[in-house]
Amino acid sequence: MLSVMAQKKESLFEVACPDCGAMLKIDRSTGLVVSHTPAPRKRTFEDLEMAAKAMREHEERKESIFKQSVDAERNKADLLEKKFAEALRKAKDAPDVKPLREFDLD
């Protein structure tokens, strides 16, 4: 029984996943993955102060984006009114032409 276990262990080889860095144990004869050991997670921040700084910067970005959206909403009515006036002017300047129908083309 011990020799069977030793043969099974020798028939496995380890490969590192190039995408995520996990270790895979693969059976030589079948080519199937026998076990998977996930890669250790990388720390996002080195210390608590860097995490707090990143959080403050994120809050500042959110506040800036919110202020921009509020300003855009305030100016929205003026912008729409200007667009409407421009479209109305173009409509008045355009000659009154009866639109062509497919029936008229025959």
N, CA, C and O atoms as a GROMACS GRO file, in nm:
protein
  424
    1MET      N    1   0.082  -0.119   0.000
    1MET     CA    2   0.000   0.000   0.000
    1MET      C    3   0.087   0.126   0.000
    1MET      O    4   0.054   0.225  -0.065
    2LEU      N    5   0.196   0.120   0.072
    2LEU     CA    6   0.285   0.234   0.078
    2LEU      C    7   0.346   0.263  -0.058
    2LEU      O    8   0.363   0.380  -0.094
    3SER      N    9   0.378   0.159  -0.135
    3SER     CA   10   0.438   0.179  -0.267
    3SER      C   11   0.337   0.241  -0.365
    3SER      O   12   0.375   0.318  -0.453
    4VAL      N   13   0.210   0.207  -0.349
    4VAL     CA   14   0.106   0.266  -0.435
    4VAL      C   15   0.096   0.416  -0.407
    4VAL      O   16   0.085   0.496  -0.500
    5MET      N   17   0.101   0.454  -0.279
    5MET     CA   18   0.096   0.595  -0.242
    5MET      C   19   0.218   0.670  -0.296
    5MET      O   20   0.206   0.783  -0.343
    6ALA      N   21   0.334   0.606  -0.291
    6ALA     CA   22   0.455   0.669  -0.342
    6ALA      C   23   0.447   0.686  -0.492
    6ALA      O   24   0.491   0.788  -0.546
    7GLN      N   25   0.389   0.588  -0.562
    7GLN     CA   26   0.375   0.600  -0.707
    7GLN      C   27   0.278   0.712  -0.743
    7GLN      O   28   0.300   0.786  -0.839
    8LYS      N   29   0.169   0.725  -0.666
    8LYS     CA   30   0.073   0.831  -0.693
    8LYS      C   31   0.137   0.968  -0.673
    8LYS      O   32   0.114   1.060  -0.751
    9LYS      N   33   0.218   0.979  -0.569
    9LYS     CA   34   0.282   1.106  -0.540
    9LYS      C   35   0.380   1.142  -0.652
    9LYS      O   36   0.392   1.259  -0.689
   10GLU      N   37   0.451   1.042  -0.707
   10GLU     CA   38   0.546   1.067  -0.814
   10GLU      C   39   0.477   1.098  -0.946
   10GLU      O   40   0.535   1.163  -1.033
   11SER      N   41   0.354   1.052  -0.961
   11SER     CA   42   0.283   1.077  -1.086
   11SER      C   43   0.222   1.217  -1.092
   11SER      O   44   0.162   1.254  -1.192
   12LEU      N   45   0.236   1.293  -0.984
   12LEU     CA   46   0.184   1.430  -0.980
   12LEU      C   47   0.298   1.530  -1.002
   12LEU      O   48   0.411   1.507  -0.960
   13PHE      N   49   0.267   1.639  -1.067
   13PHE     CA   50   0.364   1.747  -1.076
   13PHE      C   51   0.293   1.879  -1.051
   13PHE      O   52   0.173   1.892  -1.074
   14GLU      N   53   0.369   1.977  -1.003
   14GLU     CA   54   0.312   2.106  -0.968
   14GLU      C   55   0.343   2.209  -1.075
   14GLU      O   56   0.452   2.212  -1.132
   15VAL      N   57   0.244   2.293  -1.101
   15VAL     CA   58   0.256   2.400  -1.200
   15VAL      C   59   0.198   2.527  -1.137
   15VAL      O   60   0.094   2.522  -1.071
   16ALA      N   61   0.266   2.639  -1.159
   16ALA     CA   62   0.214   2.767  -1.113
   16ALA      C   63   0.127   2.827  -1.223
   16ALA      O   64   0.168   2.832  -1.339
   17CYS      N   65   0.009   2.871  -1.187
   17CYS     CA   66  -0.082   2.933  -1.283
   17CYS      C   67  -0.024   3.068  -1.325
   17CYS      O   68   0.007   3.151  -1.239
   18PRO      N   69  -0.008   3.091  -1.454
   18PRO     CA   70   0.050   3.218  -1.498
   18PRO      C   71  -0.044   3.336  -1.478
   18PRO      O   72   0.001   3.451  -1.474
   19ASP      N   73  -0.173   3.311  -1.464
   19ASP     CA   74  -0.269   3.419  -1.450
   19ASP      C   75  -0.281   3.466  -1.305
   19ASP      O   76  -0.267   3.585  -1.277
   20CYS      N   77  -0.305   3.373  -1.215
   20CYS     CA   78  -0.332   3.413  -1.076
   20CYS      C   79  -0.221   3.374  -0.979
   20CYS      O   80  -0.220   3.422  -0.866
   21GLY      N   81  -0.126   3.290  -1.021
   21GLY     CA   82  -0.016   3.251  -0.935
   21GLY      C   83  -0.048   3.134  -0.843
   21GLY      O   84   0.032   3.103  -0.755
   22ALA      N   85  -0.161   3.069  -0.860
   22ALA     CA   86  -0.198   2.955  -0.777
   22ALA      C   87  -0.112   2.834  -0.815
   22ALA      O   88  -0.062   2.826  -0.927
   23MET      N   89  -0.096   2.742  -0.722
   23MET     CA   90  -0.022   2.619  -0.748
   23MET      C   91  -0.121   2.508  -0.780
   23MET      O   92  -0.215   2.484  -0.704
   24LEU      N   93  -0.098   2.442  -0.892
   24LEU     CA   94  -0.185   2.333  -0.936
   24LEU      C   95  -0.107   2.203  -0.932
   24LEU      O   96   0.007   2.198  -0.980
   25LYS      N   97  -0.166   2.097  -0.877
   25LYS     CA   98  -0.107   1.964  -0.883
   25LYS      C   99  -0.182   1.888  -0.991
   25LYS      O  100  -0.304   1.875  -0.986
   26ILE      N  101  -0.106   1.838  -1.089
   26ILE     CA  102  -0.165   1.773  -1.205
   26ILE      C  103  -0.116   1.630  -1.213
   26ILE      O  104   0.002   1.602  -1.192
   27ASP      N  105  -0.207   1.539  -1.245
   27ASP     CA  106  -0.175   1.398  -1.262
   27ASP      C  107  -0.112   1.379  -1.400
   27ASP      O  108  -0.169   1.422  -1.500
   28ARG      N  109   0.004   1.314  -1.405
   28ARG     CA  110   0.075   1.296  -1.532
   28ARG      C  111  -0.003   1.209  -1.630
   28ARG      O  112  -0.008   1.238  -1.749
   29SER      N  113  -0.063   1.105  -1.580
   29SER     CA  114  -0.127   1.009  -1.671
   29SER      C  115  -0.258   1.062  -1.728
   29SER      O  116  -0.285   1.042  -1.846
   30THR      N  117  -0.338   1.128  -1.648
   30THR     CA  118  -0.468   1.174  -1.697
   30THR      C  119  -0.467   1.320  -1.741
   30THR      O  120  -0.549   1.360  -1.824
   31GLY      N  121  -0.376   1.401  -1.688
   31GLY     CA  122  -0.370   1.542  -1.722
   31GLY      C  123  -0.473   1.625  -1.647
   31GLY      O  124  -0.495   1.741  -1.681
   32LEU      N  125  -0.535   1.567  -1.547
   32LEU     CA  126  -0.637   1.637  -1.470
   32LEU      C  127  -0.576   1.706  -1.348
   32LEU      O  128  -0.474   1.661  -1.296
   33VAL      N  129  -0.638   1.813  -1.304
   33VAL     CA  130  -0.594   1.885  -1.186
   33VAL      C  131  -0.642   1.808  -1.063
   33VAL      O  132  -0.761   1.784  -1.046
   34VAL      N  133  -0.547   1.770  -0.978
   34VAL     CA  134  -0.578   1.694  -0.858
   34VAL      C  135  -0.606   1.787  -0.742
   34VAL      O  136  -0.700   1.765  -0.665
   35SER      N  137  -0.525   1.892  -0.728
   35SER     CA  138  -0.549   1.987  -0.621
   35SER      C  139  -0.510   2.127  -0.667
   35SER      O  140  -0.432   2.146  -0.760
   36HIS      N  141  -0.567   2.224  -0.598
   36HIS     CA  142  -0.546   2.365  -0.631
   36HIS      C  143  -0.518   2.440  -0.502
   36HIS      O  144  -0.598   2.434  -0.408
   37THR      N  145  -0.406   2.510  -0.495
   37THR     CA  146  -0.373   2.592  -0.379
   37THR      C  147  -0.373   2.737  -0.426
   37THR      O  148  -0.287   2.776  -0.504
   38PRO      N  149  -0.467   2.818  -0.378
   38PRO     CA  150  -0.474   2.956  -0.425
   38PRO      C  151  -0.350   3.035  -0.385
   38PRO      O  152  -0.286   3.007  -0.283
   39ALA      N  153  -0.318   3.134  -0.465
   39ALA     CA  154  -0.203   3.221  -0.437
   39ALA      C  155  -0.234   3.306  -0.316
   39ALA      O  156  -0.350   3.340  -0.292
   40PRO      N  157  -0.133   3.343  -0.239
   40PRO     CA  158  -0.159   3.431  -0.124
   40PRO      C  159  -0.206   3.567  -0.172
   40PRO      O  160  -0.157   3.621  -0.271
   41ARG      N  161  -0.302   3.622  -0.100
   41ARG     CA  162  -0.357   3.752  -0.138
   41ARG      C  163  -0.255   3.862  -0.110
   41ARG      O  164  -0.187   3.863  -0.007
   42LYS      N  165  -0.246   3.953  -0.205
   42LYS     CA  166  -0.156   4.066  -0.186
   42LYS      C  167  -0.227   4.173  -0.105
   42LYS      O  168  -0.347   4.194  -0.119
   43ARG      N  169  -0.151   4.238  -0.022
   43ARG     CA  170  -0.208   4.345   0.060
   43ARG      C  171  -0.229   4.467  -0.027
   43ARG      O  172  -0.142   4.505  -0.105
   44THR      N  173  -0.344   4.528  -0.013
   44THR     CA  174  -0.376   4.646  -0.090
   44THR      C  175  -0.296   4.766  -0.039
   44THR      O  176  -0.243   4.844  -0.119
   45PHE      N  177  -0.287   4.780   0.092
   45PHE     CA  178  -0.216   4.892   0.153
   45PHE      C  179  -0.112   4.837   0.250
   45PHE      O  180  -0.132   4.734   0.315
   46GLU      N  181   0.000   4.907   0.258
   46GLU     CA  182   0.108   4.864   0.346
   46GLU      C  183   0.074   4.887   0.493
   46GLU      O  184   0.105   4.804   0.578
   47ASP      N  185   0.009   5.000   0.522
   47ASP     CA  186  -0.025   5.026   0.661
   47ASP      C  187  -0.158   5.100   0.668
   47ASP      O  188  -0.217   5.134   0.566
   48LEU      N  189  -0.203   5.122   0.788
   48LEU     CA  190  -0.333   5.182   0.811
   48LEU      C  191  -0.338   5.327   0.765
   48LEU      O  192  -0.442   5.374   0.719
   49GLU      N  193  -0.227   5.398   0.776
   49GLU     CA  194  -0.227   5.539   0.735
   49GLU      C  195  -0.244   5.554   0.585
   49GLU      O  196  -0.312   5.645   0.539
   50MET      N  197  -0.182   5.465   0.507
   50MET     CA  198  -0.199   5.470   0.362
   50MET      C  199  -0.344   5.439   0.324
   50MET      O  200  -0.398   5.498   0.231
   51ALA      N  201  -0.406   5.346   0.395
   51ALA     CA  202  -0.545   5.312   0.370
   51ALA      C  203  -0.636   5.431   0.403
   51ALA      O  204  -0.730   5.459   0.329
   52ALA      N  205  -0.607   5.499   0.512
   52ALA     CA  206  -0.687   5.616   0.550
   52ALA      C  207  -0.670   5.728   0.448
   52ALA      O  208  -0.766   5.796   0.414
   53LYS      N  209  -0.548   5.747   0.399
   53LYS     CA  210  -0.521   5.850   0.299
   53LYS      C  211  -0.597   5.819   0.169
   53LYS      O  212  -0.657   5.908   0.109
   54ALA      N  213  -0.593   5.694   0.128
   54ALA     CA  214  -0.665   5.654   0.007
   54ALA      C  215  -0.816   5.674   0.025
   54ALA      O  216  -0.885   5.713  -0.069
   55MET      N  217  -0.865   5.648   0.144
   55MET     CA  218  -1.007   5.666   0.171
   55MET      C  219  -1.045   5.813   0.166
   55MET      O  220  -1.151   5.848   0.114
   56ARG      N  221  -0.960   5.901   0.219
   56ARG     CA  222  -0.987   6.045   0.213
   56ARG      C  223  -0.986   6.093   0.068
   56ARG      O  224  -1.071   6.173   0.029
   57GLU      N  225  -0.890   6.046  -0.011
   57GLU     CA  226  -0.884   6.086  -0.152
   57GLU      C  227  -1.008   6.038  -0.227
   57GLU      O  228  -1.060   6.108  -0.314
   58HIS      N  229  -1.054   5.918  -0.194
   58HIS     CA  230  -1.174   5.866  -0.257
   58HIS      C  231  -1.295   5.953  -0.222
   58HIS      O  232  -1.379   5.982  -0.307
   59GLU      N  233  -1.304   5.994  -0.096
   59GLU     CA  234  -1.415   6.081  -0.053
   59GLU      C  235  -1.409   6.215  -0.125
   59GLU      O  236  -1.512   6.269  -0.165
   60GLU      N  237  -1.288   6.270  -0.143
   60GLU     CA  238  -1.273   6.398  -0.213
   60GLU      C  239  -1.317   6.385  -0.359
   60GLU      O  240  -1.382   6.474  -0.413
   61ARG      N  241  -1.280   6.273  -0.423
   61ARG     CA  242  -1.322   6.250  -0.562
   61ARG      C  243  -1.473   6.240  -0.572
   61ARG      O  244  -1.534   6.296  -0.663
   62LYS      N  245  -1.534   6.168  -0.477
   62LYS     CA  246  -1.680   6.156  -0.478
   62LYS      C  247  -1.746   6.293  -0.462
   62LYS      O  248  -1.843   6.324  -0.531
   63GLU      N  249  -1.693   6.373  -0.373
   63GLU     CA  250  -1.748   6.507  -0.350
   63GLU      C  251  -1.735   6.593  -0.476
   63GLU      O  252  -1.828   6.666  -0.511
   64SER      N  253  -1.621   6.586  -0.542
   64SER     CA  254  -1.598   6.662  -0.664
   64SER      C  255  -1.696   6.621  -0.774
   64SER      O  256  -1.753   6.706  -0.843
   65ILE      N  257  -1.714   6.492  -0.791
   65ILE     CA  258  -1.807   6.442  -0.893
   65ILE      C  259  -1.949   6.485  -0.860
   65ILE      O  260  -2.025   6.520  -0.951
   66PHE      N  261  -1.986   6.483  -0.733
   66PHE     CA  262  -2.120   6.526  -0.693
   66PHE      C  263  -2.140   6.674  -0.723
   66PHE      O  264  -2.246   6.713  -0.772
   67LYS      N  265  -2.039   6.757  -0.692
   67LYS     CA  266  -2.052   6.900  -0.721
   67LYS      C  267  -2.067   6.925  -0.870
   67LYS      O  268  -2.145   7.011  -0.911
   68GLN      N  269  -1.993   6.851  -0.952
   68GLN     CA  270  -2.006   6.866  -1.097
   68GLN      C  271  -2.145   6.829  -1.144
   68GLN      O  272  -2.201   6.897  -1.230
   69SER      N  273  -2.202   6.723  -1.088
   69SER     CA  274  -2.336   6.684  -1.129
   69SER      C  275  -2.440   6.786  -1.084
   69SER      O  276  -2.538   6.809  -1.156
   70VAL      N  277  -2.422   6.846  -0.967
   70VAL     CA  278  -2.514   6.950  -0.920
   70VAL      C  279  -2.506   7.071  -1.012
   70VAL      O  280  -2.610   7.127  -1.050
   71ASP      N  281  -2.385   7.113  -1.049
   71ASP     CA  282  -2.369   7.227  -1.141
   71ASP      C  283  -2.432   7.197  -1.277
   71ASP      O  284  -2.497   7.283  -1.336
   72ALA      N  285  -2.413   7.076  -1.326
   72ALA     CA  286  -2.471   7.038  -1.455
   72ALA      C  287  -2.623   7.041  -1.448
   72ALA      O  288  -2.689   7.081  -1.544
   73GLU      N  289  -2.678   6.998  -1.336
   73GLU     CA  290  -2.824   6.998  -1.320
   73GLU      C  291  -2.878   7.142  -1.313
   73GLU      O  292  -2.986   7.170  -1.366
   74ARG      N  293  -2.804   7.231  -1.250
   74ARG     CA  294  -2.846   7.372  -1.244
   74ARG      C  295  -2.847   7.435  -1.384
   74ARG      O  296  -2.936   7.513  -1.417
   75ASN      N  297  -2.748   7.401  -1.463
   75ASN     CA  298  -2.735   7.460  -1.596
   75ASN      C  299  -2.816   7.386  -1.701
   75ASN      O  300  -2.820   7.426  -1.817
   76LYS      N  301  -2.880   7.278  -1.662
   76LYS     CA  302  -2.953   7.194  -1.757
   76LYS      C  303  -3.068   7.269  -1.823
   76LYS      O  304  -3.088   7.258  -1.944
   77ALA      N  305  -3.143   7.346  -1.744
   77ALA     CA  306  -3.257   7.419  -1.799
   77ALA      C  307  -3.211   7.522  -1.902
   77ALA      O  308  -3.271   7.535  -2.009
   78ASP      N  309  -3.104   7.594  -1.871
   78ASP     CA  310  -3.052   7.693  -1.966
   78ASP      C  311  -3.004   7.626  -2.093
   78ASP      O  312  -3.031   7.675  -2.203
   79LEU      N  313  -2.935   7.517  -2.080
   79LEU     CA  314  -2.884   7.445  -2.196
   79LEU      C  315  -2.998   7.394  -2.283
   79LEU      O  316  -2.994   7.408  -2.406
   80LEU      N  317  -3.099   7.336  -2.222
   80LEU     CA  318  -3.214   7.287  -2.299
   80LEU      C  319  -3.288   7.401  -2.367
   80LEU      O  320  -3.334   7.386  -2.480
   81GLU      N  321  -3.300   7.513  -2.299
   81GLU     CA  322  -3.368   7.628  -2.359
   81GLU      C  323  -3.290   7.680  -2.480
   81GLU      O  324  -3.350   7.715  -2.582
   82LYS      N  325  -3.159   7.686  -2.469
   82LYS     CA  326  -3.076   7.730  -2.582
   82LYS      C  327  -3.087   7.633  -2.699
   82LYS      O  328  -3.096   7.676  -2.814
   83LYS      N  329  -3.086   7.504  -2.671
   83LYS     CA  330  -3.100   7.405  -2.777
   83LYS      C  331  -3.236   7.416  -2.844
   83LYS      O  332  -3.247   7.405  -2.966
   84PHE      N  333  -3.341   7.438  -2.764
   84PHE     CA  334  -3.474   7.452  -2.820
   84PHE      C  335  -3.483   7.576  -2.908
   84PHE      O  336  -3.541   7.572  -3.017
   85ALA      N  337  -3.425   7.688  -2.863
   85ALA     CA  338  -3.426   7.812  -2.942
   85ALA      C  339  -3.352   7.792  -3.073
   85ALA      O  340  -3.396   7.841  -3.177
   86GLU      N  341  -3.239   7.722  -3.070
   86GLU     CA  342  -3.162   7.696  -3.192
   86GLU      C  343  -3.242   7.608  -3.288
   86GLU      O  344  -3.245   7.634  -3.409
   87ALA      N  345  -3.305   7.505  -3.237
   87ALA     CA  346  -3.386   7.417  -3.322
   87ALA      C  347  -3.505   7.492  -3.380
   87ALA      O  348  -3.541   7.469  -3.495
   88LEU      N  349  -3.567   7.579  -3.302
   88LEU     CA  350  -3.680   7.659  -3.350
   88LEU      C  351  -3.635   7.755  -3.459
   88LEU      O  352  -3.706   7.772  -3.559
   89ARG      N  353  -3.520   7.816  -3.443
   89ARG     CA  354  -3.467   7.908  -3.544
   89ARG      C  355  -3.440   7.832  -3.674
   89ARG      O  356  -3.472   7.881  -3.782
   90LYS      N  357  -3.380   7.714  -3.663
   90LYS     CA  358  -3.353   7.633  -3.783
   90LYS      C  359  -3.483   7.592  -3.851
   90LYS      O  360  -3.491   7.591  -3.974
   91ALA      N  361  -3.584   7.559  -3.771
   91ALA     CA  362  -3.712   7.519  -3.830
   91ALA      C  363  -3.778   7.636  -3.902
   91ALA      O  364  -3.840   7.617  -4.006
   92LYS      N  365  -3.765   7.757  -3.848
   92LYS     CA  366  -3.823   7.875  -3.914
   92LYS      C  367  -3.747   7.910  -4.042
   92LYS      O  368  -3.808   7.954  -4.140
   93ASP      N  369  -3.616   7.890  -4.042
   93ASP     CA  370  -3.533   7.923  -4.158
   93ASP      C  371  -3.547   7.820  -4.269
   93ASP      O  372  -3.525   7.852  -4.386
   94ALA      N  373  -3.582   7.700  -4.235
   94ALA     CA  374  -3.592   7.594  -4.336
   94ALA      C  375  -3.716   7.617  -4.421
   94ALA      O  376  -3.821   7.655  -4.369
   95PRO      N  377  -3.706   7.594  -4.552
   95PRO     CA  378  -3.824   7.611  -4.637
   95PRO      C  379  -3.926   7.502  -4.610
   95PRO      O  380  -3.893   7.390  -4.572
   96ASP      N  381  -4.052   7.537  -4.631
   96ASP     CA  382  -4.158   7.438  -4.612
   96ASP      C  383  -4.164   7.350  -4.735
   96ASP      O  384  -4.214   7.391  -4.840
   97VAL      N  385  -4.114   7.229  -4.722
   97VAL     CA  386  -4.113   7.134  -4.831
   97VAL      C  387  -4.194   7.012  -4.787
   97VAL      O  388  -4.177   6.960  -4.677
   98LYS      N  389  -4.279   6.971  -4.876
   98LYS     CA  390  -4.360   6.853  -4.846
   98LYS      C  391  -4.268   6.732  -4.848
   98LYS      O  392  -4.193   6.713  -4.944
   99PRO      N  393  -4.271   6.650  -4.744
   99PRO     CA  394  -4.182   6.535  -4.742
   99PRO      C  395  -4.221   6.433  -4.848
   99PRO      O  396  -4.338   6.412  -4.879
  100LEU      N  397  -4.118   6.370  -4.903
  100LEU     CA  398  -4.142   6.268  -5.005
  100LEU      C  399  -4.183   6.137  -4.940
  100LEU      O  400  -4.129   6.098  -4.836
  101ARG      N  401  -4.277   6.072  -5.003
  101ARG     CA  402  -4.319   5.939  -4.957
  101ARG      C  403  -4.271   5.838  -5.059
  101ARG      O  404  -4.242   5.875  -5.173
  102GLU      N  405  -4.262   5.715  -5.021
  102GLU     CA  406  -4.220   5.611  -5.115
  102GLU      C  407  -4.316   5.603  -5.231
  102GLU      O  408  -4.274   5.573  -5.343
  103PHE      N  409  -4.443   5.629  -5.209
  103PHE     CA  410  -4.546   5.625  -5.313
  103PHE      C  411  -4.518   5.731  -5.420
  103PHE      O  412  -4.542   5.708  -5.539
  104ASP      N  413  -4.467   5.848  -5.376
  104ASP     CA  414  -4.438   5.957  -5.470
  104ASP      C  415  -4.322   5.925  -5.562
  104ASP      O  416  -4.313   5.980  -5.671
  105LEU      N  417  -4.233   5.837  -5.521
  105LEU     CA  418  -4.114   5.807  -5.599
  105LEU      C  419  -4.143   5.717  -5.719
  105LEU      O  420  -4.061   5.710  -5.810
  106ASP      N  421  -4.255   5.650  -5.723
  106ASP     CA  422  -4.286   5.558  -5.833
  106ASP      C  423  -4.325   5.630  -5.959
  106ASP      O  424  -4.354   5.566  -6.060
   0.00000   0.00000   0.00000
